[in-house]
């Protein structure tokens, strides 16, 4: 492991711990004594990406990271969220167990995650990925974002109904009743 400060190739490991899908190691250079962190992760399968123009190239996390960072530039996103998206996509691709993945699948995975994360970043990414030809297709995509998606969520919980409607015999409050004006007997 080369030191990022002096490029010396010998270092000692000070601390190791599990970090997500890999190992985080804190190292100290034996020449300059400066410390740095490395992340090691298991590379299960070399993925080939099938491009639209029939070319094949190796899957590159850095390339995906760069395209997502461009889409998310100057957006108020939580720190590390783009890295997490790249990690999620990489893990999902590895779980597929295929040696060749179409680039369209990777793009759709990124688009779905950006749509949930930030709408502006989603539009930026989609405009390049889906290659909007004119302003009309761009406008249609933005309008589709403005229409709220109806989610049919079914759960086994009671609806939010005030307790006095569920249990009319219960008193609303304990203690002395409030006096709200003049009472006539």
C-alpha positions in Angstrom: 0.0 0.0 0.0 1.6 3.3 -1.1 1.5 6.2 1.2 -0.6 9.1 -0.3 1.9 11.6 1.2 5.4 10.3 0.4 4.6 7.3 -1.9 6.5 4.9 0.3 5.2 1.4 -0.1 5.5 0.1 3.4 2.9 0.9 6.1 1.6 -0.7 9.3 -2.0 -1.3 10.1 -3.1 0.5 13.3 -6.8 -0.3 13.3 -9.2 -2.6 11.2 -12.9 -2.7 11.4 -15.9 -3.8 9.3 -17.4 -1.0 7.2 -20.4 -1.9 5.1 -19.4 -4.5 2.5 -15.7 -4.3 3.2 -12.9 -3.5 5.7 -11.7 -0.1 6.8 -8.0 0.0 7.8 -6.2 2.8 9.5 -2.6 2.8 8.4 0.6 4.6 9.3 3.5 5.1 6.9 6.8 3.7 8.1 8.8 6.5 6.5 6.9 9.7 7.2 4.7 8.5 10.1 1.6 10.1 8.6 -1.7 8.2 8.9 -4.2 7.4 6.2 -7.3 5.2 5.7 -7.9 2.5 3.2 -11.0 0.6 2.3 -10.9 -2.9 1.1 -13.8 -4.7 -0.4 -14.2 -8.1 -2.0 -14.5 -8.0 -5.8 -16.7 -10.9 -6.5 -17.2 -10.7 -10.3 -15.8 -8.6 -13.1 -18.9 -7.1 -14.6 -19.0 -6.2 -18.3 -21.3 -3.4 -19.4 -23.1 -3.7 -22.7 -23.4 -0.2 -24.2 -26.2 1.0 -26.5 -23.7 1.0 -29.5 -22.9 -2.7 -28.9 -19.5 -1.9 -27.3 -18.5 -3.8 -24.1 -16.5 -2.3 -21.2 -15.7 -3.2 -17.6 -18.1 -1.7 -15.0 -16.4 1.3 -13.4 -17.7 2.5 -10.1 -15.8 5.8 -10.5 -17.6 6.5 -13.8 -21.0 6.0 -12.2 -19.9 8.1 -9.2 -18.8 10.9 -11.5 -22.1 11.0 -13.4 -24.1 11.0 -10.3 -22.0 13.7 -8.7 -22.5 15.9 -11.8 -26.3 15.4 -11.5 -26.2 16.2 -7.8 -23.8 19.2 -8.0 -24.8 22.1 -5.8 -27.8 20.3 -4.4 -28.4 20.2 -0.6 -27.9 16.4 -0.2 -26.7 14.5 2.9 -23.0 13.8 2.9 -22.1 10.5 1.5 -25.5 9.8 -0.1 -24.1 9.6 -3.7 -21.5 7.1 -2.5 -24.2 5.1 -0.9 -26.2 5.0 -4.1 -23.2 3.7 -6.0 -22.6 1.1 -3.4 -26.3 0.0 -3.5 -26.2 -0.3 -7.3 -22.9 -2.2 -7.3 -24.3 -4.7 -4.7 -27.5 -5.1 -6.6 -25.6 -5.8 -9.9 -23.3 -8.3 -8.1 -26.4 -10.1 -6.7 -27.7 -10.5 -10.2 -24.9 -12.9 -10.8 -24.5 -12.1 -14.5 -21.2 -11.4 -16.2 -22.8 -8.9 -18.6 -25.1 -6.1 -17.6 -26.9 -3.7 -20.1 -26.0 -0.1 -19.5 -29.7 0.7 -19.5 -30.2 -1.3 -16.4 -27.5 0.6 -14.5 -29.0 3.9 -15.7 -32.5 3.0 -14.6 -31.2 1.9 -11.2 -29.5 5.3 -10.8 -32.6 7.2 -12.1 -34.9 5.5 -9.6 -32.6 6.3 -6.7 -32.2 9.9 -7.7 -36.0 10.3 -8.2 -36.4 9.4 -4.5 -33.5 11.5 -3.4 -33.7 14.8 -5.3 -36.0 15.8 -8.1 -33.6 18.3 -9.6 -30.7 15.8 -9.7 -33.2 13.3 -11.2 -34.1 15.7 -14.1 -30.4 16.5 -14.7 -29.5 12.8 -14.9 -32.5 11.8 -16.9 -32.0 14.6 -19.4 -28.6 13.2 -20.3 -29.4 9.5 -19.8 -32.7 9.5 -21.7 -31.3 11.9 -24.3 -34.2 14.4 -24.4 -34.4 15.5 -28.0 -36.5 18.7 -27.5 -38.1 20.9 -24.8 -41.4 19.0 -25.0 -40.0 15.7 -23.7 -38.2 17.7 -21.0 -41.4 19.4 -20.1 -43.3 16.1 -20.0 -40.8 14.6 -17.6 -41.0 17.6 -15.3 -44.8 17.5 -15.4 -44.8 13.7 -14.6 -42.8 14.6 -11.4 -45.4 17.2 -10.4 -48.2 14.7 -10.5 -48.3 13.0 -7.1 -48.0 9.2 -7.2 -50.9 7.6 -5.4 -49.5 4.9 -3.2 -51.8 2.1 -2.2 -50.4 1.3 1.2 -52.2 -1.4 3.0 -51.5 -2.1 6.6 -53.2 -3.8 9.4 -53.4 -0.7 11.6 -56.5 1.3 12.5 -57.0 4.5 10.7 -56.2 7.7 12.6 -59.5 8.4 14.2 -59.8 10.6 17.3 -60.3 8.5 20.4 -63.6 10.1 21.3 -65.1 8.8 18.1 -63.8 5.3 18.9 -64.7 5.3 22.5 -67.6 7.9 23.0 -68.0 6.9 26.7 -64.5 8.1 27.6 -64.1 11.6 29.0 -61.9 13.9 26.9 -59.9 15.2 29.9 -59.4 14.4 33.5 -59.8 16.8 36.4 -62.2 19.6 36.9 -64.4 20.6 34.0 -63.7 24.0 32.4 -66.1 26.8 32.8 -67.0 28.1 29.4 -69.4 30.9 30.1 -72.5 31.3 32.3 -74.4 28.2 33.1 -78.2 28.3 33.8 -79.8 25.5 35.8 
